[in-house]
């Protein structure tokens, strides 16, 4: 499974890495923790961008993350 670091993901999403780390720690963005280091599944980033592109009126990140972590993109 390809992964991104938090700073790489933040750059792709045009947000600060501090903001993304906060979202990850709060459980609002999917991540895996290996030896104290977070990595983001590339599929999560791809699914988020695809869902956001087709969402009329915006996308609630918390709702999307909960759906993604439950087994499928919103």
C-alpha positions as CSV (number, residue, x, y, z in Angstrom):
1,X,0.0,0.0,0.0
2,X,1.6,3.3,-1.1
3,X,1.6,6.0,1.6
4,X,2.4,9.7,2.0
5,X,4.0,11.4,4.9
6,X,1.9,14.0,6.7
7,X,3.9,16.9,5.1
8,X,3.5,15.4,1.7
9,X,-0.2,14.9,2.2
10,X,-0.6,18.5,3.5
11,X,1.2,19.8,0.4
12,X,-1.2,17.8,-1.9
13,X,-4.2,19.2,0.0
14,X,-2.9,22.7,0.3
15,X,-3.1,22.8,4.0
16,X,-0.4,23.3,6.7
17,X,1.2,20.1,8.0
18,X,0.4,21.4,11.5
19,X,-3.3,21.4,10.7
20,X,-3.1,18.0,9.2
21,X,-1.2,16.5,12.2
22,X,-4.0,18.0,14.4
23,X,-6.7,16.3,12.3
24,X,-4.8,13.0,12.4
25,X,-4.4,13.2,16.2
26,X,-8.1,13.9,16.7
27,X,-9.0,11.0,14.5
28,X,-10.5,13.3,11.8
29,X,-8.2,12.1,9.0
30,X,-7.2,8.5,8.3
31,X,-3.6,7.6,9.2
32,X,-1.5,4.7,10.3
33,X,1.1,5.1,13.1
34,X,4.3,3.1,12.8
35,X,7.0,3.5,15.5
36,X,5.7,7.0,16.4
37,X,5.5,8.2,12.8
38,X,2.2,8.8,11.0
39,X,1.7,7.8,7.4
40,X,-1.3,8.5,5.2
41,X,-2.6,5.8,2.9
42,X,-2.4,7.2,-0.7
43,X,-5.8,5.7,-1.4
44,X,-7.3,7.9,1.3
45,X,-5.9,11.0,-0.4
46,X,-7.1,9.9,-3.8
47,X,-10.6,9.0,-2.4
48,X,-10.9,12.4,-0.6
49,X,-10.0,14.4,-3.7
50,X,-12.4,12.3,-5.9
51,X,-15.2,12.8,-3.4
52,X,-14.5,16.5,-3.0
53,X,-14.5,17.0,-6.8
54,X,-18.0,15.5,-7.1
55,X,-19.5,17.0,-4.0
56,X,-21.8,19.9,-4.6
57,X,-21.6,22.6,-1.9
58,X,-18.4,21.3,-0.2
59,X,-17.4,18.3,1.8
60,X,-17.4,17.8,5.5
61,X,-14.0,16.2,6.3
62,X,-15.1,14.6,9.6
63,X,-18.0,12.9,7.9
64,X,-15.8,11.8,5.0
65,X,-13.1,10.4,7.3
66,X,-15.7,8.5,9.4
67,X,-17.1,6.9,6.2
68,X,-13.7,6.2,4.8
69,X,-12.5,4.5,8.0
70,X,-15.7,2.5,8.1
71,X,-14.8,0.9,4.8
72,X,-15.7,3.2,1.9
73,X,-15.5,6.7,0.6
74,X,-18.5,8.9,1.2
